[in-house]
Amino acid sequence: MTRVAIFVSGGGSNMVKLVESMTGDHPGRACVVLSNQPDAGGLKKAADMGVPTLAVDHRPFGKDRQSFEDALQTALVPFEPDMICLAGFMRVLTAGFVSPWQGKMLNIHPSLLPKYKGLHTHARALEAGDGEAGCTVHEVTPALDDGPILGQARVTVAPDDTPDTLAARVLGMEHQLYPLVLRRFIEGKRDTVFLP
């Protein structure tokens, strides 16, 4: 059984879908949900689902990313995760943290990578006049929103879309794509899957 740590910063809707998917004959199980925000809604949702939770507040570390990441790594040790899923974790992780986990860490990003790395992806897609938007699950590498693409889901951009309405539709696809890719990844499948 593959032990999966899930990192969140907010409400954790993708985390919920991942945990819900890891039942029955699924080869993975959530071993801990970790947040850099002690009051993140995702921590309560995880606890309500019976998953251990952990908070490592980034704020006391200031600009000292290495000490924060050392604290993350130390906090993970008792849970013995085999891999990490970033699910709305809003801290950029440095090579010092990512490199030991490379090939064992996934992220979901709300754009059709390599387009629109970073923040404000939906507004940027609308400003560019794109006809479609979507989300990407990829392996995490030290470069931001980079790494091998494992899955993408697309939505059509409507003429009256706002960043919020587009984000809501993309989020619905994220909830389908991430559990699908996670299962395939644990099963050793690295080819790219597309939805719909």
N, C-alpha and C positions, 0 to 999 in steps of 0.2 A: 504494500500500500504506500503510495506517494503522499508524503506529508506536506501540505501546502500552507505557507504563511501568506496572508493577504494584508496589504498595506492600504489604508484609507486616510483621507483627511476630512471628509464631510459625512454626508448622509449614508453613503455606502450602498447605493442601489445596485451597482455592479457586483459588489461583494456578496450581497444577499442572493443574487442569481447564481453566483459561483457556488456558494455554500449549499443552496437548494439543489444544485445539479449533482453535487458530490454525495450521492446516496446509492443504495442498491449495489449494482455491479460496477459502479464507477471505480476506476483504479486509484482515485485520489480522495483525500479527506482534508478538510481545513483543520489545522492544528492550532492556529492562533490568528486573531485579527489585531493588527497593530496600527496605532494612529499617532501622528505628531501633534494632534489636537486632543487634549484630555476630555474635552466636552463634545467630541465628534459624535453625531447621531449614529454613525455606523457602529460605534462600540456598543451602544445599548442594543441595537438590532442583533449584533453578533451574540451578545450575552443571552438575549431572549431565545436565540436558536441553539444555545448550549455550547457555543464556541468560546474557548478562553480568549480573553482580551488583554490588551497591554497598551499603555500610553507612554510615549517618550517625547515629552514636550521639547520642541526645538528652541523655544525662545530663550531659556536660560543659557544656551550655548552661544547666543549672539551670532557673530560671523564665523565662529569656529566650527566649520562643517565637519572636520575630521573627528572632533570630540563627540559631536552629535551622532555621527555614523558609527563611531566606536561604541557608543551607548546603545544604538540600535542593534548592532551585532551581538553585544553582550546580552541584551534583553532576549534575543532570539534563542540563545544557546539551550536553555532548559526545554524548549519546545521541539528541538531537533528537526527543523524543517528541511525537506529535500529540495524545495524550490520556493520562489516568491512570486506572487501576482500583485502588481501595482494596480489598484482599482480606485483611481481618483486620488492618488497620493501626490500632494502639491508641493513636494520638495524635490529639487534637483539633486540627484545622488552623484557623487564624484566617482572617478575611476577606482579610487581606493576601496569603495564599497562594492561597486558593480563588478569589478574584474573577478573576484573570487566566486561570484554568482553567475558569471556569464555562461550562457547555455542552460541556465536554470532559473531565469527570471523573465517574466512576461509583463507587458504593459498594454493598456488599451488607450488609444488616442483618438479624439473626436475630429479627425479629418482623414482624407484619402492620402495618406503619406505616399510619396515624399512631400506632398503639398502641405503647407501651413503647419510647420513644426512650431511648438510653443503654444502661446495662449491666444484667446479671441478667435478661434478657428472659424466659427460660424459667421461672425461679422466679416471676416476676411474673405470667406467664400462668396458672401453676398456682394461685397464691394467689388470683387473681381468679375461678377456677373456669371458665375459658374452655373451650369445647368443641373449639376448633381453635386451632392456632398456625401458624407458618410463617416465611417470609423475604421480604424485599423488596429489589429492586435499584432504586436511584433516582439521579437526577442529584444531585451534591453542590452545595450552596449554603452560604453562610456560617453558616446556622442548623444546629444539630446534628441529624443524621438527618432532614433536611427535604429539600425539592426534589422536582421532578416524579417520580412513581412510574412506572417503566418495566416492571416485572414483579413478580408475586407468586406464591408457591407455598404451598399449604396442606397441613397434616397434621392428622389427627384426634388429639385428646388422649385417651390411654387412662386408665382409672380408676386404674391403678397406676403411672402415669408419675412419674418423678422429673425434676428439671431435667436430669440427665445423659442419661437415656433419651430425653427429648424433644429435647434438643440434638442427639443422634446422628441422629434421624430427620429433623430440620429440616436438618442439615448435608447429608444425602443429597439433599434437594431443592435446597439451595444449589448443589450441584455440577451439577445439571441446568439450573437457572434462569440462573445468571450467564453461562455460555458462550452460551446462547440469546439473552439480552438484549444481550450485547456485540456479537454478530454483527449483530443487527437495528439496533443503535445506529450501528455503523459504516456500515451500508447506508442510514442516514438515516431509519429507522423509529422514531418516538417514541411510538406508541400503546402502551398498557399490555397486556402479555401475561400470561396466567394459566396456572399449572400446578396440579394435573393438569387 
